[in-house]
Each structure stands twice: as structure tokens, then as C-alpha cells.
Amino acid sequence: MRIDMNCAECGSNRFSLDQGNSDRSLIICEDCGHEIGTLAKLKAMVAEEVLRRSRERDAAQPLD
């Protein structure tokens, strides 16, 4: 499954972590420096998107 993400400020998809990889680490846009959010927030957003797509896929499948 592919989930595309882009910076809300400049549209870039190049991100970096400010320090390490803890849930409190900030994700920064490498092109404009905009703070995207914490790694914990990103994990939650990805999990929600995966769950949403899974539900949509399941709803589209015919019942036996």
C-alpha cells in the first residue's frame, strides 16, 4: 500500500527527523523547513489511512 504525503507549505515529499526516531521527534520538510508534526502524529495518521482503506476495500467486496 502506498500513502503519498506532502508538505502543506511547499508540496515537497522530502522529510527528515530532527533528532533520532522517538515518537516525540519532529518531522521537518527538507525543502522549506516547515514542521510537519511529531513522529507519533505521523504514525497515527498513517494507521488511520490504512484502516480507512481497509474498510473501503472490505465494503466493496461482495458478501458470499
N, C-alpha and C positions, 0 to 999 in steps of 0.2 A: 504494500500500500504506500502510495506516495502522498505526502502532505506538503504542499508548497507554502512557504512563508516569506513575507516581505516586510521590510521596514515601513512603518506607517508614514515616516517623514520623507524618505527619498526613493522607496521602492526596491532598494537593494535586497539581495538574499544572502549577503555575506555578514555573518555574525561571529562574535568571539565572546568568551567568558572573561570577565575582568580578573578573577583570581580563582584558580582551581576549578573544582567541579562540585562544590557543595550546593545544596538547594538554595542557599542564600546568595550565591554568586550572581552578579548582574550580567545579563546578556546585552552586549553593546553592538550597534551597527558599525561594521568596519569602515563603511564609506562616509557616513555623516556624523558618527559618534552618538546618535540617539540611543537612549537607554530603553531597551525593549521590555525588560522586566527581569524577574529572577528566574533561575533555572527551575525552581519549584512551580512557578506560574506557567512556564513553558510546558513542563511535563503534564500539568493538569489540562492545559489547552489541547495538547496532542491526544491525551487519553479521552477527552470529551469528543473530539473529532472522530477518533477510531470507533468509539461507542455509537455515535450518531450514524456513521456509515454502515456499521454492522447491523443496526436496527433497520435502516433503509433497505439493505440487502435482504434481510430476513423477511421484511414486509412484502418485498417484490416477488418472493418465491411462492409458487402455488402450494397450497396445502394438499397433502396426499389423502 
